[in-house]
Amino acid sequence: MEPLPGIRIRRLRLAGIDRAYDVDFTVGQQVRNLSVIAGAFSSGKTAVLEFIAYGLGAKRHPRHQEVLRKVRSCLLEVELSGEPHVIERSVGEPSKVAFVRRGTLDSKPVSRPESRLIEPPGSSESLSALLLSHCKLEGVHLREAPTSRESRTDPLSFRDLMWLAFLPNERVADKNFLFENDYMRKHKLRQVVDVVFGVHDDRAVELGQRIRELGGRLNHAKADLAAARAFVEEQAPTTLGDAISPLAYERELADITAQLQNLDRAAQAGTAFAARLRREHQQAAQNSRRAAAVLRDCETQLARLLPLRAQYADDLLKLGMLGEAQKLFDPLSVTACPACLNRLPARPTATSGRCSLCSHDLTDADGTLTLGAADVGSATEGNRLDVAAETRSTKARLKEITAYIENLDVSLAALKLQAEDAAILEEQASAALDAATSPAVSPFLAARDDLHRRREQVLLLVDQAESTVKLQEGLAKRAATVERHEADIARLRDELAQLGDVTLDRDRIIGQISSRYGDLLREWRYPKVSQPFIKPDLTPFVRGEPYQEASSGARTLLTLAWQLAVFEIAVETGAAHPGFLMIDSPQKNLGHGGTLDAVIADAVAIDDVYHHLSVWLANRGTGAQLIVVDNSPPLLAEGNVVARYSRNEDQPPYGLIEDETSTEAEEAGR
């Protein structure tokens, strides 16, 4: 059988700061039909499925601490209708845009990344529209009220389609498996199933609407293609013909680079006789640099010391003024009578707490009084600045600085002469080297100049060729869009012409799903199985009762059987299903991941489930893909295990984020 249209998961890569974390779902270059992710609890198994869903447009990604610390982007390599593509979304805050490019994770990109919106999913430029187009569901709208023909419609989102392609742990064995407590979601799930199998109500109206919508998109694509061709013809007419590949110019560029390297080696070998002159020139250049550095240091010191000397000279002037001031204002100490101005025989003193001059009471003065002593407190000679000592110290420092500056001035002239002489010697050595090597080097220089001119010409041709390739890729992309829309319209018209009684078709599909549902339960040896069927509203029954009435372990098998029955019939009938199914924890309530249902666990062997999957995938399900997360898959599935996480530091890999062990997590928490 040819590969089914739709989507297949090839590889998941979580790109970190300094490394990447990969999960590979291929063997050789082919997608595995069954991939199992095994290992201990809380090791990142479920996160693998959630990151795949995130790469396909889910709103959120796992937000475990180790993920937020280590991962920066999620890259998902998928096959879209058999052609490899890479979808990239940032990790941290959920991204609003995904970047899609053709090619694989490890190969050189075949095309430039194309930006695709996450919201709104109904936009023709959204990631959802791209994925739905590969599932033959582009342009599908669902009525909000199924019984009203005038009801508003919402565009089908790929997230809605993921209900049939991803069975998460929380839905396995859940009594709300079909969203019974949410009328709108339950209604939409039924619509999604009907749309996938092409048996929903108003099928003819919906096909006509899709044909009209695709017709509008086709006209827009044709106009876009015509405008692009007109632009290319105007700007670069040769682009529409056969253009030389940039690889040819790159090979020529590599050849020129090799010739330049050979030329350099030949020139060096041809001038080996001048080795002594080269050494002399190098020594002269080194001496010149050293002399220039010494001269520069001397000039820098002078530039810094001259302002310092001026500052000390200014300080001497200030100290001189201070000394003169003390001589001027010291006589203001009271030594003459303020009344008759005759000199007092003795300075005023504080005697018995009174001033000897005016007899006023004094509290803080003691001994000889000076002007203002009573107001500012006692002033002793020991607290006064020794101007003479400061003047002597400043003069000494100024003398030292002046002497050092004079020495620098004397040496500066000699240093300038040394630097000039060293520069002259370097020029002479350079001239001698050039004179000796010029006859031998000149032919090489001419050849080197010619190669450099050729290199610049080839670089220009490479740029032109790359621009031409980009223009051709743009035209090819637009032409492919036109062809895809034309093919989709033709397919929808054929489907519209062959449309029969929708009611009978839906009953037939539900009957097939119901029959497969019963076959699965019997094959898995469901205890006392009787009357297994699925009602038209998609509710699974067994023993005459709905699945909600069954035990927890029984509900695990019933929900698995329902999901697999829909998937298998869709694949076998060529329905518009993505073509892959992800299941999380098929042994839930059967001994792993929850409360053990002893009755069901004793009666059902998980080997039967995996045996059925292997047989079906090898026969009627050829080309489909199943990805299962299971804590401890049976020995039968060991050959299909693509990753096993131990949560044991001594048995790597520890988990999805391999280098985030329990020890490192504790250290990061501190």
SULSUL-V618392 format. One record per residue. N is the residue number from 0. NEAR is the number of other ideal C-beta (glycine too) atoms within 12 Angstrom. D_FIRST is the distance of its C-alpha to the first C-alpha in Angstrom with 2 decimals. Layout:
BEGIN
N/NEAR/D_FIRST  N/NEAR/D_FIRST
END
This chain:
BEGIN
0/17/0.00  1/9/3.78  2/23/6.46  3/34/8.20  4/32/11.58  5/40/14.53  6/47/16.12  7/40/15.59  8/43/18.76  9/41/19.32  10/38/23.09  11/44/26.27  12/35/29.54  13/44/32.95  14/24/35.32  15/25/38.92  16/14/42.19  17/10/42.09  18/16/38.69  19/25/35.15  20/36/33.36  21/28/29.62  22/42/26.86  23/28/23.69  24/37/20.32  25/26/18.53  26/16/18.52  27/9/18.99  28/15/17.31  29/19/14.22  30/34/14.54  31/33/15.37  32/36/13.61  33/38/17.19  34/42/20.35  35/40/23.83  36/45/27.05  37/34/30.02  38/34/33.77  39/24/37.12  40/21/38.18  41/24/38.90  42/32/37.14  43/37/34.75  44/44/31.58  45/37/31.54  46/40/32.51  47/45/29.18  48/41/27.37  49/36/30.18  50/44/29.97  51/47/26.24  52/39/27.23  53/37/30.13  54/44/27.98  55/45/26.00  56/43/29.32  57/37/31.14  58/22/34.90  59/21/36.00  60/35/35.13  61/32/36.61  62/18/40.29  63/24/41.30  64/17/44.26  65/31/42.50  66/30/39.77  67/20/42.42  68/22/44.38  69/32/41.66  70/37/38.81  71/25/39.12  72/30/35.63  73/44/32.09  74/39/29.24  75/45/25.64  76/36/22.86  77/43/19.73  78/35/16.60  79/36/17.04  80/26/14.02  81/21/12.96  82/24/16.57  83/32/18.99  84/39/22.08  85/37/25.12  86/47/27.00  87/34/30.60  88/41/33.22  89/23/36.69  90/34/37.84  91/18/41.27  92/13/41.84  93/24/38.52  94/28/37.68  95/19/37.66  96/22/35.43  97/39/32.16  98/29/31.46  99/40/27.98  100/31/27.17  101/29/24.27  102/25/23.73  103/24/23.80  104/30/26.74  105/18/27.95  106/17/27.33  107/14/29.72  108/21/29.01  109/20/27.22  110/24/29.10  111/19/32.04  112/20/31.53  113/26/31.39  114/21/33.45  115/32/31.88  116/24/34.11  117/36/33.54  118/23/35.96  119/18/35.98  120/35/32.27  121/27/32.69  122/23/33.66  123/27/31.42  124/23/32.07  125/30/31.10  126/43/28.39  127/39/27.36  128/35/26.89  129/36/24.66  130/44/22.37  131/41/22.39  132/36/21.53  133/35/18.14  134/40/17.69  135/36/18.80  136/43/22.13  137/39/24.55  138/35/27.97  139/41/27.76  140/31/31.22  141/36/32.29  142/29/35.64  143/19/38.11  144/18/39.72  145/21/37.30  146/11/40.15  147/12/41.69  148/14/40.33  149/11/42.60  150/18/41.26  151/12/40.41  152/26/36.79  153/23/35.22  154/33/32.12  155/37/29.10  156/35/28.88  157/42/25.94  158/33/28.30  159/37/28.19  160/44/24.41  161/37/24.74  162/37/26.35  163/44/22.93  164/41/21.46  165/39/24.51  166/37/26.64  167/31/29.77  168/31/32.33  169/19/34.86  170/30/32.71  171/39/31.79  172/38/34.32  173/28/36.11  174/24/38.05  175/20/37.20  176/33/33.44  177/35/32.92  178/23/35.74  179/21/38.22  180/13/41.17  181/13/39.94  182/15/39.69  183/19/38.16  184/21/35.32  185/22/34.70  186/28/34.65  187/34/32.31  188/32/29.85  189/35/29.71  190/39/29.26  191/39/26.38  192/38/24.56  193/39/25.39  194/42/24.28  195/40/20.86  196/36/20.30  197/34/22.27  198/36/25.07  199/34/28.00  200/26/31.45  201/27/32.41  202/28/28.85  203/22/30.21  204/21/32.79  205/33/30.37  206/31/28.00  207/22/31.09  208/23/32.29  209/38/29.05  210/28/29.12  211/20/32.75  212/27/32.15  213/34/29.29  214/22/31.58  215/18/34.26  216/28/32.01  217/30/30.87  218/19/34.55  219/20/35.37  220/27/32.57  221/21/33.78  222/17/37.32  223/23/36.38  224/26/34.62  225/18/37.65  226/17/40.06  227/29/38.24  228/25/38.26  229/16/41.94  230/19/42.76  231/27/41.03  232/17/42.78  233/13/46.06  234/16/45.79  235/24/43.83  236/15/43.27  237/17/41.77  238/28/38.86  239/21/37.08  240/13/37.17  241/10/35.91  242/26/37.37  243/21/38.02  244/18/35.83  245/24/37.80  246/16/36.65  247/17/38.95  248/27/41.87  249/20/41.09  250/18/41.28  251/24/44.60  252/26/45.79  253/17/45.04  254/18/46.98  255/28/49.94  256/20/49.97  257/16/50.09  258/23/52.95  259/24/54.85  260/16/54.58  261/18/55.81  262/25/58.60  263/20/59.73  264/15/59.90  265/20/61.84  266/24/64.23  267/19/64.85  268/16/65.54  269/22/67.82  270/26/69.95  271/17/70.34  272/16/74.06  273/27/74.56  274/16/73.52  275/17/77.14  276/24/77.42  277/22/74.17  278/15/75.50  279/22/78.78  280/27/77.01  281/19/74.87  282/19/78.03  283/27/79.89  284/23/77.08  285/18/77.00  286/23/80.81  287/27/80.64  288/18/78.08  289/20/80.15  290/27/83.39  291/23/81.76  292/18/80.48  293/24/83.97  294/28/85.56  295/18/83.05  296/19/83.82  297/28/87.56  298/22/87.23  299/15/85.08  300/23/87.74  301/25/90.47  302/16/88.55  303/18/88.28  304/26/91.84  305/21/93.82  306/15/92.92  307/21/93.67  308/27/97.12  309/17/97.81  310/18/96.90  311/27/99.38  312/21/102.08  313/16/101.49  314/23/101.77  315/26/105.19  316/18/106.42  317/19/105.35  318/26/107.09  319/20/110.23  320/16/110.25  321/22/109.81  322/23/112.81  323/15/114.95  324/16/114.00  325/20/115.06  326/14/118.42  327/11/118.82  328/15/117.94  329/17/119.49  330/14/123.02  331/16/121.76  332/19/122.28  333/27/125.48  334/21/128.41  335/19/130.80  336/16/132.31  337/15/130.49  338/10/133.77  339/8/136.27  340/10/133.82  341/10/135.98  342/13/134.18  343/20/133.79  344/12/135.32  345/16/132.07  346/23/128.58  347/29/127.83  348/22/126.76  349/26/125.54  350/21/128.42  351/12/128.11  352/16/125.10  353/19/126.92  354/26/126.91  355/22/130.23  356/28/130.33  357/17/129.72  358/13/129.93  359/16/126.65  360/14/124.68  361/25/121.85  362/15/119.05  363/17/116.82  364/30/119.18  365/20/121.03  366/20/123.30  367/24/123.74  368/31/122.38  369/29/120.75  370/22/119.84  371/15/117.09  372/27/116.97  373/25/117.56  374/14/114.53  375/14/111.91  376/15/112.99  377/21/114.47  378/21/113.78  379/14/114.62  380/14/114.99  381/8/112.23  382/10/109.51  383/18/110.33  384/16/108.32  385/16/109.94  386/23/109.72  387/17/111.48  388/14/109.05  389/21/106.01  390/24/107.61  391/16/108.21  392/18/104.60  393/26/103.16  394/21/105.47  395/16/104.38  396/22/100.66  397/26/101.33  398/18/103.26  399/18/100.41  400/27/97.84  401/22/100.20  402/16/100.77  403/22/97.02  404/26/96.41  405/17/99.22  406/19/97.72  407/27/94.35  408/21/96.11  409/15/97.83  410/21/94.60  411/24/92.56  412/16/94.31  413/18/93.76  414/27/90.08  415/21/89.65  416/16/91.28  417/23/89.05  418/27/85.89  419/18/87.07  420/20/87.98  421/27/84.56  422/23/82.79  423/18/84.97  424/23/84.23  425/27/80.47  426/18/80.79  427/20/82.84  428/28/80.31  429/24/77.46  430/18/79.45  431/21/80.25  432/28/76.59  433/21/75.53  434/17/78.34  435/23/77.35  436/27/73.58  437/20/73.47  438/15/73.91  439/21/71.10  440/26/68.71  441/17/69.22  442/18/66.87  443/26/64.14  444/22/64.73  445/14/64.37  446/22/61.10  447/23/59.87  448/16/60.76  449/18/58.88  450/26/55.74  451/19/56.00  452/16/56.26  453/22/53.17  454/24/51.34  455/16/52.27  456/18/51.10  457/27/47.72  458/21/47.33  459/16/48.01  460/25/45.42  461/26/42.84  462/18/43.59  463/23/43.31  464/29/39.99  465/23/38.56  466/21/39.89  467/28/38.32  468/26/34.90  469/22/35.27  470/28/36.28  471/27/33.35  472/25/30.95  473/26/32.66  474/28/32.33  475/23/28.65  476/25/28.04  477/27/30.01  478/22/28.34  479/21/24.85  480/32/26.27  481/27/27.56  482/18/24.30  483/27/22.43  484/32/25.17  485/23/25.13  486/21/21.38  487/34/21.89  488/29/24.94  489/18/23.32  490/26/20.49  491/34/23.25  492/21/25.40  493/14/22.80  494/25/22.31  495/22/26.11  496/14/26.56  497/15/24.27  498/22/25.80  499/17/27.26  500/14/29.45  501/23/28.43  502/16/30.41  503/13/28.66  504/24/25.20  505/28/26.26  506/20/27.73  507/21/24.56  508/32/22.49  509/31/25.32  510/22/25.42  511/27/21.80  512/41/22.40  513/30/25.73  514/22/24.41  515/35/21.82  516/40/24.74  517/28/26.90  518/24/24.41  519/39/24.10  520/42/27.89  521/23/28.39  522/29/25.89  523/35/27.77  524/21/31.05  525/36/32.52  526/23/36.28  527/19/37.57  528/28/34.50  529/15/35.40  530/20/34.54  531/35/31.54  532/32/30.36  533/36/29.75  534/24/32.20  535/20/31.44  536/21/32.82  537/37/30.04  538/30/32.62  539/40/31.46  540/28/33.98  541/37/34.74  542/22/37.85  543/15/38.74  544/21/39.24  545/26/37.36  546/39/35.77  547/23/38.81  548/17/40.99  549/34/39.06  550/31/40.10  551/29/38.71  552/35/36.50  553/38/35.29  554/35/34.45  555/45/32.27  556/47/30.11  557/45/30.28  558/42/29.21  559/48/26.34  560/46/25.23  561/45/25.54  562/45/23.56  563/39/20.70  564/39/20.75  565/41/20.48  566/44/17.66  567/37/15.57  568/36/16.26  569/40/15.55  570/39/12.02  571/29/11.38  572/24/13.18  573/24/11.85  574/34/15.39  575/40/16.97  576/40/16.80  577/44/16.75  578/44/13.88  579/45/16.23  580/43/19.14  581/45/22.30  582/40/24.71  583/36/28.25  584/36/30.32  585/47/28.64  586/38/31.79  587/37/34.21  588/33/37.16  589/39/35.83  590/26/37.87  591/30/36.78  592/29/37.51  593/25/39.88  594/18/42.17  595/19/41.13  596/27/40.56  597/17/41.85  598/19/40.95  599/36/37.25  600/25/37.03  601/14/38.60  602/22/36.40  603/36/32.96  604/23/31.43  605/36/29.12  606/22/27.37  607/27/26.02  608/37/24.42  609/36/22.69  610/22/21.75  611/36/20.01  612/40/18.13  613/26/17.02  614/20/15.99  615/30/14.12  616/34/12.19  617/18/11.33  618/17/10.16  619/24/9.82  620/31/9.92  621/22/7.15  622/29/7.50  623/39/10.87  624/39/14.16  625/45/17.43  626/44/20.77  627/47/23.69  628/44/27.37  629/46/29.36  630/33/32.84  631/27/32.42  632/34/28.97  633/28/29.18  634/16/28.99  635/22/25.58  636/33/24.19  637/18/26.22  638/17/23.41  639/30/21.71  640/30/24.96  641/36/24.83  642/36/28.41  643/32/31.41  644/35/34.59  645/25/37.83  646/27/40.57  647/17/42.65  648/18/44.14  649/11/44.33  650/16/40.60  651/19/38.66  652/29/36.64  653/29/38.99  654/39/36.64  655/42/34.37  656/38/37.45  657/29/38.18  658/25/41.69  659/36/42.89  660/25/44.38  661/21/46.90  662/15/49.79  663/20/48.74  664/23/48.17  665/12/51.72  666/11/53.16  667/17/51.41  668/12/52.80  669/7/56.29
END
